[in-house]
């Protein structure tokens, strides 16, 4: 999907209530096939599904103990610059950093719930 089309697609509903919702939006914006459905029961499941679809090598195994670990592994494998460091205190922060680095449109707004209920704008 072209960047403009992805941006327009992302305009539909920009307010997410959970981290899972953010991940699903990231998946949609990143060009998941229209027929692809995330049926994850947990955020970790969603991340693993995204990793599998995104072309992780067949030998690649996510052995993360936490969702944050899985995100950091995905970031490393996805070609984050070597100097890039995730200093997120929460999973939501890590996802927001990934979204920003991955080229989400500047106007894209993630309002994921966390303990502070803060809104982050990329």
Secondary structure, 3 states (H helix, E strand, C coil): CCHHHHHHHHCCCCCCCCHHHHHHHHHHHCCCCCCCCCCCCCHHHHHHHHHHHCCCCCCCCCCCCCHHHHHHHHHHHCCCCCCCCCCCCCHHHHHHHHHHHCCCCCCCEECCCCCCCCCEEC
